[in-house]
Amino acid sequence: MAWSRGLLAALAVCVLLSTGSAGCDSSAAHEQKNGDSPSPVGKLLDDTDKEGRHLREVDGKGAPEVGIEVQPDTDDSWDVRLTVQHFRFSPTGTKSQAVAGQGFAYLFVDHHLVTRLRGPSYRLPAELVPRGTHHVTARLYADDGTVWAVDGKAVESTADITASESEPDSGVTPGSTASPAAFDIPNADLQAGGRASPNGVGTA
């Protein structure tokens, strides 16, 4: 009988330990769910863009997306409109840290950095678009300056525009506005050129 009582006591201790462990696991999971223990945003890659900013890899599902449309304006300037999904523009003065689905865009003309965008619209001056065909690219960045990327490629979109001698072309070259399926798969040969510093360009 003594042996039986000892066995029952040992089983009771095991049950208590098991219950206590389960309780601790539930508590930890609850804290993580409530955001008390945040995980890093995406994966920082060794690859960079032409400006030397590292790519921040995120899963394709729910990743930031951007589309661009450029139309001529009445004063020979160009009206740039961005369409974003799973992304919000952060205001000036935002803390320099990566937050999922948040940040700003850089606008490039023919691979040269023009401005930083904190919103979806910008008026491109005529002097930046001389006669001929030009590539206008919008690329998304996190607030810490890293580039949002999917499958090792920067999240960006490019439109081709043609400016004549007297006035801008009547519209964007057909197919220049990225489709939703192409939002997170940028053209590999469209890379930003030059070494323009973000501090040396305007902010929209």
Accessible surface in RSA format (square Angstrom, percent):
REM  Atomic radii and reference values for relative SASA: ProtOr
REM  Chains: A
REM  Algorithm: Lee & Richards
REM  Probe-radius: 1.40
REM  Slices: 20
REM RES _ NUM      All-atoms   Total-Side   Main-Chain    Non-polar    All polar
REM                ABS   REL    ABS   REL    ABS   REL    ABS   REL    ABS   REL
RES MET A   1   174.73  90.5 136.56  90.4  38.17  90.9 105.18  89.4  69.55  92.1
RES ALA A   2    72.11  66.3  59.93  92.5  12.19  27.7  61.06  86.0  11.05  29.3
RES TRP A   3   192.52  77.3 179.93  87.1  12.59  29.6 158.90  84.7  33.62  54.5
RES SER A   4    44.69  37.8  44.01  58.7   0.67   1.6  20.75  44.2  23.94  33.5
RES ARG A   5   148.62  62.4 143.25  73.0   5.37  12.8  68.32  93.4  80.30  48.7
RES GLY A   6    42.22  52.1   0.00   N/A  42.22  52.1  35.79  98.2   6.44  14.4
RES LEU A   7    81.80  45.6  76.07  54.4   5.73  14.4  80.07  56.2   1.73   4.6
RES LEU A   8   118.54  66.0 113.74  81.4   4.79  12.1 114.02  80.1   4.52  12.2
RES ALA A   9    58.41  53.7  49.53  76.4   8.88  20.2  57.46  80.9   0.95   2.5
RES ALA A  10    52.89  48.6  44.52  68.7   8.37  19.0  51.71  72.8   1.18   3.1
RES LEU A  11    96.35  53.7  96.08  68.7   0.28   0.7  96.17  67.5   0.18   0.5
RES ALA A  12    51.86  47.7  43.94  67.8   7.92  18.0  50.92  71.7   0.94   2.5
RES VAL A  13    81.39  53.6  81.35  73.6   0.04   0.1  81.39  70.7   0.00   0.0
RES CYS A  14    77.06  58.3  71.72  80.0   5.34  12.6  23.85  60.4  53.21  57.4
RES VAL A  15    96.51  63.5  93.26  84.4   3.25   7.8  96.50  83.9   0.01   0.0
RES LEU A  16   127.03  70.7 119.85  85.7   7.18  18.0 120.03  84.3   7.00  18.8
RES LEU A  17   126.00  70.2 118.47  84.8   7.53  18.9 121.11  85.1   4.89  13.2
RES SER A  18    74.99  63.4  63.58  84.9  11.41  26.3  33.86  72.1  41.14  57.6
RES THR A  19    89.19  63.4  81.61  82.7   7.58  18.1  69.28  93.0  19.91  30.1
RES GLY A  20    39.58  48.8   0.00   N/A  39.58  48.8  37.48 102.9   2.10   4.7
RES SER A  21    63.58  53.7  54.90  73.3   8.68  20.0  31.79  67.7  31.79  44.5
RES ALA A  22    56.78  52.2  50.51  77.9   6.27  14.3  55.47  78.1   1.31   3.5
RES GLY A  23    40.60  50.1   0.00   N/A  40.60  50.1  34.46  94.6   6.14  13.7
RES CYS A  24    89.30  67.5  79.28  88.4  10.02  23.6  28.20  71.4  61.10  65.9
RES ASP A  25    95.78  67.1  89.75  89.3   6.03  14.3  29.55  69.5  66.23  66.1
RES SER A  26    74.21  62.7  63.19  84.3  11.01  25.4  39.64  84.4  34.56  48.4
RES SER A  27    59.06  49.9  50.89  67.9   8.17  18.8  32.68  69.6  26.38  37.0
RES ALA A  28    60.86  56.0  52.02  80.3   8.84  20.1  55.94  78.8   4.91  13.0
RES ALA A  29    61.28  56.3  51.20  79.0  10.08  22.9  56.77  79.9   4.51  11.9
RES HIS A  30   110.43  60.4 106.03  73.7   4.40  11.3  74.60  76.9  35.83  41.7
RES GLU A  31    81.81  47.0  81.74  61.8   0.08   0.2  15.70  30.4  66.11  54.0
RES GLN A  32   113.06  63.2 102.58  75.0  10.48  25.0  21.89  46.6  91.17  69.1
RES LYS A  33   178.22  86.9 144.47  88.6  33.74  80.3  96.89  87.2  81.33  86.6
RES ASN A  34    90.51  62.4  58.06  56.1  32.46  78.2  19.90  47.9  70.62  68.3
RES GLY A  35    46.23  57.0   0.00   N/A  46.23  57.0  28.00  76.8  18.23  40.8
RES ASP A  36    98.53  69.0  67.60  67.3  30.93  73.1  24.10  56.7  74.43  74.2
RES SER A  37    62.17  52.5  50.92  68.0  11.25  25.9  33.52  71.4  28.65  40.1
RES PRO A  38   114.15  83.2  83.32  76.0  30.83 112.1  91.16  75.3  22.99 142.9
RES SER A  39    81.37  68.8  61.34  81.9  20.03  46.1  33.18  70.7  48.18  67.5
RES PRO A  40   122.16  89.0  95.83  87.4  26.33  95.7 107.85  89.0  14.31  88.9
RES VAL A  41    36.33  23.9  28.99  26.2   7.34  17.7  33.14  28.8   3.18   8.6
RES GLY A  42    37.12  45.8   0.00   N/A  37.12  45.8  14.17  38.9  22.95  51.4
RES LYS A  43   141.70  69.1 137.50  84.4   4.20  10.0  85.14  76.6  56.57  60.3
RES LEU A  44    95.40  53.1  71.39  51.1  24.01  60.4  71.39  50.1  24.01  64.6
RES LEU A  45    33.92  18.9  29.25  20.9   4.67  11.7  31.93  22.4   1.99   5.4
RES ASP A  46   135.30  94.8 117.25 116.7  18.05  42.7  34.97  82.3 100.33 100.1
RES ASP A  47    85.65  60.0  80.24  79.9   5.40  12.8  18.79  44.2  66.86  66.7
RES THR A  48    62.59  44.5  35.13  35.6  27.46  65.5  13.32  17.9  49.27  74.5
RES ASP A  49    19.00  13.3   5.02   5.0  13.98  33.0  14.91  35.1   4.09   4.1
RES LYS A  50    99.14  48.4  93.93  57.6   5.21  12.4  40.37  36.3  58.77  62.6
RES GLU A  51    26.48  15.2   2.70   2.0  23.78  56.6   3.72   7.2  22.76  18.6
RES GLY A  52    39.46  48.7   0.00   N/A  39.46  48.7  19.62  53.8  19.84  44.4
RES ARG A  53    33.14  13.9  27.77  14.2   5.37  12.8  19.65  26.9  13.49   8.2
RES HIS A  54    76.49  41.8  74.34  51.7   2.15   5.5  45.86  47.3  30.64  35.6
RES LEU A  55    10.78   6.0  10.78   7.7   0.00   0.0  10.78   7.6   0.00   0.0
RES ARG A  56    26.15  11.0  26.15  13.3   0.00   0.0   0.00   0.0  26.15  15.8
RES GLU A  57    38.56  22.1  36.47  27.6   2.09   5.0  22.67  43.9  15.89  13.0
RES VAL A  58    26.82  17.6  19.89  18.0   6.93  16.7  25.52  22.2   1.30   3.5
RES ASP A  59   119.32  83.6 108.59 108.1  10.74  25.4  28.13  66.2  91.19  90.9
RES GLY A  60    35.61  43.9   0.00   N/A  35.61  43.9  17.96  49.3  17.66  39.5
RES LYS A  61   200.50  97.8 171.07 105.0  29.43  70.1 123.10 110.8  77.40  82.4
RES GLY A  62    46.60  57.5   0.00   N/A  46.60  57.5  20.62  56.6  25.98  58.2
RES ALA A  63     2.77   2.5   0.06   0.1   2.71   6.2   2.75   3.9   0.02   0.0
RES PRO A  64     5.56   4.0   5.56   5.1   0.00   0.0   5.56   4.6   0.00   0.0
RES GLU A  65    28.09  16.1  28.00  21.2   0.09   0.2   0.32   0.6  27.77  22.7
RES VAL A  66     0.02   0.0   0.00   0.0   0.02   0.1   0.02   0.0   0.00   0.0
RES GLY A  67     2.80   3.5   0.00   N/A   2.80   3.5   2.73   7.5   0.07   0.1
RES ILE A  68     1.37   0.8   0.00   0.0   1.37   3.3   0.98   0.7   0.39   1.1
RES GLU A  69    74.42  42.7  74.08  56.0   0.34   0.8  12.34  23.9  62.08  50.7
RES VAL A  70     0.00   0.0   0.00   0.0   0.00   0.0   0.00   0.0   0.00   0.0
RES GLN A  71    67.10  37.5  67.10  49.0   0.00   0.0  32.70  69.6  34.40  26.1
RES PRO A  72    41.10  30.0  20.71  18.9  20.38  74.1  20.71  17.1  20.38 126.7
RES ASP A  73    36.23  25.4  25.44  25.3  10.79  25.5   6.77  15.9  29.46  29.4
RES THR A  74   139.08  98.9 103.71 105.1  35.37  84.3  87.89 118.0  51.20  77.4
RES ASP A  75    86.60  60.7  60.27  60.0  26.32  62.2  46.29 108.9  40.31  40.2
RES ASP A  76    60.75  42.6  59.19  58.9   1.56   3.7  11.66  27.4  49.10  49.0
RES SER A  77     6.48   5.5   6.48   8.6   0.00   0.0   6.48  13.8   0.00   0.0
RES TRP A  78     1.50   0.6   1.50   0.7   0.00   0.0   0.00   0.0   1.50   2.4
RES ASP A  79    39.46  27.6  38.99  38.8   0.47   1.1   9.01  21.2  30.45  30.4
RES VAL A  80     0.75   0.5   0.75   0.7   0.00   0.0   0.75   0.6   0.00   0.0
RES ARG A  81   126.48  53.1 125.56  64.0   0.92   2.2  41.18  56.3  85.31  51.7
RES LEU A  82    10.82   6.0   0.11   0.1  10.71  26.9   0.11   0.1  10.71  28.8
RES THR A  83    84.31  60.0  80.60  81.7   3.71   8.8  51.76  69.5  32.55  49.2
RES VAL A  84    39.43  25.9  19.69  17.8  19.74  47.6  19.88  17.3  19.56  53.0
RES GLN A  85    74.92  41.9  69.43  50.7   5.49  13.1  24.59  52.3  50.33  38.2
RES HIS A  86   101.07  55.2  73.11  50.8  27.96  71.5  57.42  59.2  43.65  50.8
RES PHE A  87    20.33  10.2   0.00   0.0  20.33  52.9   1.91   1.2  18.42  52.7
RES ARG A  88   132.14  55.5 128.23  65.4   3.91   9.3  64.34  87.9  67.80  41.1
RES PHE A  89    40.22  20.1  16.47  10.2  23.75  61.8  16.47  10.0  23.75  68.0
RES SER A  90     2.43   2.0   0.21   0.3   2.22   5.1   2.43   5.2   0.00   0.0
RES PRO A  91    97.58  71.1  89.45  81.5   8.13  29.6  97.36  80.4   0.23   1.4
RES THR A  92   112.51  80.0  87.82  89.0  24.69  58.8  71.60  96.2  40.92  61.9
RES GLY A  93    74.48  91.9   0.00   N/A  74.48  91.9  40.89 112.2  33.59  75.2
RES THR A  94    44.59  31.7  18.55  18.8  26.04  62.1  25.78  34.6  18.81  28.4
RES LYS A  95   151.16  73.7 136.96  84.0  14.20  33.8  94.37  84.9  56.79  60.5
RES SER A  96    84.40  71.3  60.71  81.0  23.69  54.6  41.25  87.8  43.15  60.5
RES GLN A  97    84.11  47.0  81.19  59.3   2.92   7.0  24.77  52.7  59.34  45.0
RES ALA A  98    20.19  18.6   5.13   7.9  15.06  34.3   5.13   7.2  15.06  39.9
RES VAL A  99    47.07  31.0  45.77  41.4   1.31   3.1  47.07  40.9   0.00   0.0
RES ALA A 100    65.03  59.8  57.16  88.2   7.87  17.9  57.91  81.6   7.11  18.8
RES GLY A 101    14.54  17.9   0.00   N/A  14.54  17.9  10.15  27.8   4.40   9.8
RES GLN A 102    21.88  12.2  21.88  16.0   0.00   0.0   0.85   1.8  21.02  15.9
RES GLY A 103     0.00   0.0   0.00   N/A   0.00   0.0   0.00   0.0   0.00   0.0
RES PHE A 104     7.88   3.9   7.88   4.9   0.00   0.0   7.88   4.8   0.00   0.0
RES ALA A 105     0.00   0.0   0.00   0.0   0.00   0.0   0.00   0.0   0.00   0.0
RES TYR A 106     1.67   0.8   1.67   1.0   0.00   0.0   0.09   0.1   1.59   2.0
RES LEU A 107     0.00   0.0   0.00   0.0   0.00   0.0   0.00   0.0   0.00   0.0
RES PHE A 108     1.24   0.6   1.10   0.7   0.14   0.4   1.10   0.7   0.14   0.4
RES VAL A 109     9.48   6.2   7.59   6.9   1.89   4.5   7.59   6.6   1.89   5.1
RES ASP A 110    44.96  31.5  41.10  40.9   3.86   9.1  22.21  52.3  22.74  22.7
RES HIS A 111    55.88  30.5  53.78  37.4   2.10   5.4  33.22  34.2  22.66  26.4
RES HIS A 112   109.52  59.9 109.13  75.9   0.39   1.0  70.55  72.7  38.97  45.3
RES LEU A 113    15.96   8.9   0.18   0.1  15.78  39.7   0.18   0.1  15.78  42.5
RES VAL A 114    24.51  16.1   9.77   8.8  14.74  35.5  13.60  11.8  10.91  29.6
RES THR A 115     2.91   2.1   2.91   3.0   0.00   0.0   1.21   1.6   1.71   2.6
RES ARG A 116    54.41  22.8  54.41  27.7   0.00   0.0   1.57   2.1  52.84  32.0
RES LEU A 117     0.13   0.1   0.13   0.1   0.00   0.0   0.13   0.1   0.00   0.0
RES ARG A 118    45.85  19.3  28.77  14.7  17.08  40.7  11.86  16.2  33.99  20.6
RES GLY A 119    19.53  24.1   0.00   N/A  19.53  24.1  17.72  48.6   1.81   4.1
RES PRO A 120    69.91  50.9  69.89  63.7   0.01   0.0  69.89  57.7   0.01   0.1
RES SER A 121    48.48  41.0  37.47  50.0  11.01  25.4   5.77  12.3  42.71  59.8
RES TYR A 122    48.12  22.5  39.43  22.4   8.69  22.6  29.36  22.1  18.76  23.1
RES ARG A 123   138.84  58.3 127.47  65.0  11.36  27.1  44.99  61.5  93.85  56.9
RES LEU A 124     0.00   0.0   0.00   0.0   0.00   0.0   0.00   0.0   0.00   0.0
RES PRO A 125    41.71  30.4  36.85  33.6   4.85  17.6  41.71  34.4   0.00   0.0
RES ALA A 126    36.29  33.4  29.23  45.1   7.06  16.1  29.59  41.7   6.70  17.8
RES GLU A 127   141.43  81.2 108.47  82.1  32.96  78.5  64.58 124.9  76.85  62.7
RES LEU A 128    74.47  41.5  64.08  45.8  10.39  26.1  67.11  47.1   7.36  19.8
RES VAL A 129     6.81   4.5   0.00   0.0   6.81  16.4   0.00   0.0   6.81  18.5
RES PRO A 130    80.63  58.8  70.01  63.8  10.61  38.6  80.63  66.6   0.00   0.0
RES ARG A 131   170.34  71.5 142.08  72.4  28.26  67.3  40.23  55.0 130.11  78.9
RES GLY A 132    27.06  33.4   0.00   N/A  27.06  33.4  27.03  74.2   0.03   0.1
RES THR A 133    83.70  59.5  56.32  57.1  27.38  65.3  36.46  49.0  47.24  71.4
RES HIS A 134    14.44   7.9  14.41  10.0   0.03   0.1  13.79  14.2   0.65   0.8
RES HIS A 135    61.62  33.7  61.22  42.6   0.39   1.0  31.98  33.0  29.64  34.5
RES VAL A 136     0.00   0.0   0.00   0.0   0.00   0.0   0.00   0.0   0.00   0.0
RES THR A 137     5.87   4.2   5.87   6.0   0.00   0.0   3.94   5.3   1.94   2.9
RES ALA A 138     0.00   0.0   0.00   0.0   0.00   0.0   0.00   0.0   0.00   0.0
RES ARG A 139     6.78   2.8   6.78   3.5   0.00   0.0   0.89   1.2   5.89   3.6
RES LEU A 140     0.00   0.0   0.00   0.0   0.00   0.0   0.00   0.0   0.00   0.0
RES TYR A 141     0.00   0.0   0.00   0.0   0.00   0.0   0.00   0.0   0.00   0.0
RES ALA A 142     0.00   0.0   0.00   0.0   0.00   0.0   0.00   0.0   0.00   0.0
RES ASP A 143    14.15   9.9   1.76   1.8  12.39  29.3   1.48   3.5  12.67  12.6
RES ASP A 144    48.59  34.0  22.63  22.5  25.96  61.4  13.95  32.8  34.64  34.5
RES GLY A 145    19.52  24.1   0.00   N/A  19.52  24.1  18.33  50.3   1.19   2.7
RES THR A 146    14.09  10.0  13.92  14.1   0.17   0.4  14.09  18.9   0.00   0.0
RES VAL A 147     0.00   0.0   0.00   0.0   0.00   0.0   0.00   0.0   0.00   0.0
RES TRP A 148     1.21   0.5   1.21   0.6   0.00   0.0   1.21   0.6   0.00   0.0
RES ALA A 149     0.00   0.0   0.00   0.0   0.00   0.0   0.00   0.0   0.00   0.0
RES VAL A 150     6.08   4.0   5.17   4.7   0.92   2.2   5.17   4.5   0.92   2.5
RES ASP A 151   115.75  81.1  90.00  89.6  25.76  60.9  34.71  81.7  81.05  80.8
RES GLY A 152    31.80  39.2   0.00   N/A  31.80  39.2  15.92  43.7  15.88  35.6
RES LYS A 153    86.84  42.4  83.38  51.2   3.47   8.3  50.62  45.6  36.23  38.6
RES ALA A 154    14.94  13.7  11.05  17.1   3.89   8.9  11.05  15.6   3.89  10.3
RES VAL A 155     0.00   0.0   0.00   0.0   0.00   0.0   0.00   0.0   0.00   0.0
RES GLU A 156     7.42   4.3   5.62   4.3   1.80   4.3   1.71   3.3   5.71   4.7
RES SER A 157     5.14   4.3   0.00   0.0   5.14  11.8   5.14  10.9   0.00   0.0
RES THR A 158    21.05  15.0   6.26   6.3  14.79  35.3   5.17   6.9  15.88  24.0
RES ALA A 159     0.24   0.2   0.00   0.0   0.24   0.5   0.24   0.3   0.00   0.0
RES ASP A 160    43.02  30.1  42.83  42.6   0.19   0.4   2.28   5.4  40.74  40.6
RES ILE A 161     0.00   0.0   0.00   0.0   0.00   0.0   0.00   0.0   0.00   0.0
RES THR A 162    47.80  34.0  47.41  48.1   0.39   0.9  38.05  51.1   9.75  14.7
RES ALA A 163     7.34   6.7   5.84   9.0   1.50   3.4   5.84   8.2   1.50   4.0
RES SER A 164    54.50  46.1  40.92  54.6  13.58  31.3  42.25  90.0  12.25  17.2
RES GLU A 165   145.27  83.4 113.81  86.1  31.47  74.9  45.15  87.3 100.12  81.7
RES SER A 166    93.25  78.8  66.37  88.6  26.88  61.9  54.48 116.0  38.77  54.3
RES GLU A 167   109.65  62.9 106.83  80.8   2.82   6.7  23.67  45.8  85.97  70.2
RES PRO A 168    17.33  12.6   8.80   8.0   8.53  31.0   8.95   7.4   8.38  52.1
RES ASP A 169    58.12  40.7  52.77  52.5   5.35  12.6   6.33  14.9  51.79  51.6
RES SER A 170   111.68  94.4  77.32 103.2  34.36  79.1  54.84 116.8  56.84  79.6
RES GLY A 171    16.14  19.9   0.00   N/A  16.14  19.9  15.01  41.2   1.13   2.5
RES VAL A 172    28.30  18.6   8.87   8.0  19.43  46.8   8.87   7.7  19.43  52.7
RES THR A 173    55.52  39.5  49.85  50.5   5.66  13.5  45.83  61.6   9.69  14.6
RES PRO A 174   130.33  95.0 101.70  92.7  28.63 104.1 112.29  92.7  18.04 112.1
RES GLY A 175    80.94  99.8   0.00   N/A  80.94  99.8  40.88 112.2  40.06  89.7
RES SER A 176    12.52  10.6   0.94   1.3  11.58  26.7   9.73  20.7   2.79   3.9
RES THR A 177    64.90  46.2  50.29  51.0  14.61  34.8  43.56  58.5  21.33  32.3
RES ALA A 178    23.35  21.5   9.30  14.4  14.05  32.0  17.85  25.1   5.51  14.6
RES SER A 179    59.31  50.1  51.84  69.2   7.47  17.2  42.82  91.2  16.49  23.1
RES PRO A 180    91.40  66.6  84.51  77.0   6.89  25.1  84.84  70.0   6.56  40.8
RES ALA A 181    85.76  78.9  61.42  94.8  24.34  55.4  74.57 105.0  11.19  29.6
RES ALA A 182    40.46  37.2  35.84  55.3   4.63  10.5  38.00  53.5   2.46   6.5
RES PHE A 183    10.20   5.1  10.20   6.3   0.00   0.0  10.20   6.2   0.00   0.0
RES ASP A 184    23.58  16.5  22.62  22.5   0.96   2.3   1.04   2.4  22.55  22.5
RES ILE A 185    99.82  56.8  90.57  67.5   9.25  22.3  91.12  65.6   8.71  23.6
RES PRO A 186    12.53   9.1   4.97   4.5   7.56  27.5   9.61   7.9   2.92  18.2
RES ASN A 187    88.43  61.0  77.57  75.0  10.86  26.2  11.38  27.4  77.05  74.5
RES ALA A 188    72.49  66.7  51.91  80.1  20.58  46.8  59.72  84.1  12.78  33.8
RES ASP A 189   119.57  83.8  91.61  91.2  27.96  66.1  49.83 117.3  69.75  69.6
RES LEU A 190    22.09  12.3  17.80  12.7   4.29  10.8  18.54  13.0   3.55   9.6
RES GLN A 191    99.15  55.4  91.86  67.1   7.29  17.3  26.04  55.4  73.10  55.4
RES ALA A 192     1.88   1.7   0.00   0.0   1.88   4.3   1.06   1.5   0.82   2.2
RES GLY A 193    19.33  23.8   0.00   N/A  19.33  23.8  18.53  50.9   0.80   1.8
RES GLY A 194    43.32  53.4   0.00   N/A  43.32  53.4  27.82  76.4  15.50  34.7
RES ARG A 195   184.98  77.7 153.54  78.3  31.44  74.8  73.10  99.9 111.88  67.8
RES ALA A 196    39.47  36.3  23.36  36.0  16.11  36.6  34.51  48.6   4.95  13.1
RES SER A 197    57.40  48.5  48.10  64.2   9.30  21.4  41.50  88.4  15.90  22.3
RES PRO A 198    38.15  27.8  31.46  28.7   6.69  24.3  31.46  26.0   6.69  41.6
RES ASN A 199   145.30 100.2 109.42 105.7  35.88  86.4  34.35  82.7 110.95 107.2
RES GLY A 200    66.59  82.1   0.00   N/A  66.59  82.1  34.64  95.1  31.95  71.6
RES VAL A 201    29.97  19.7  10.73   9.7  19.24  46.4  18.42  16.0  11.55  31.3
RES GLY A 202    46.82  57.7   0.00   N/A  46.82  57.7  37.65 103.3   9.16  20.5
RES THR A 203    78.40  55.8  42.78  43.4  35.62  84.9  25.91  34.8  52.49  79.3
RES ALA A 204    53.49  49.2  10.78  16.6  42.70  97.1  48.01  67.6   5.48  14.5
END  Absolute sums over single chains surface
CHAIN  1 A    11583.5       8983.1       2600.4       6611.2       4972.3
END  Absolute sums over all chains
TOTAL         11583.5       8983.1       2600.4       6611.2       4972.3
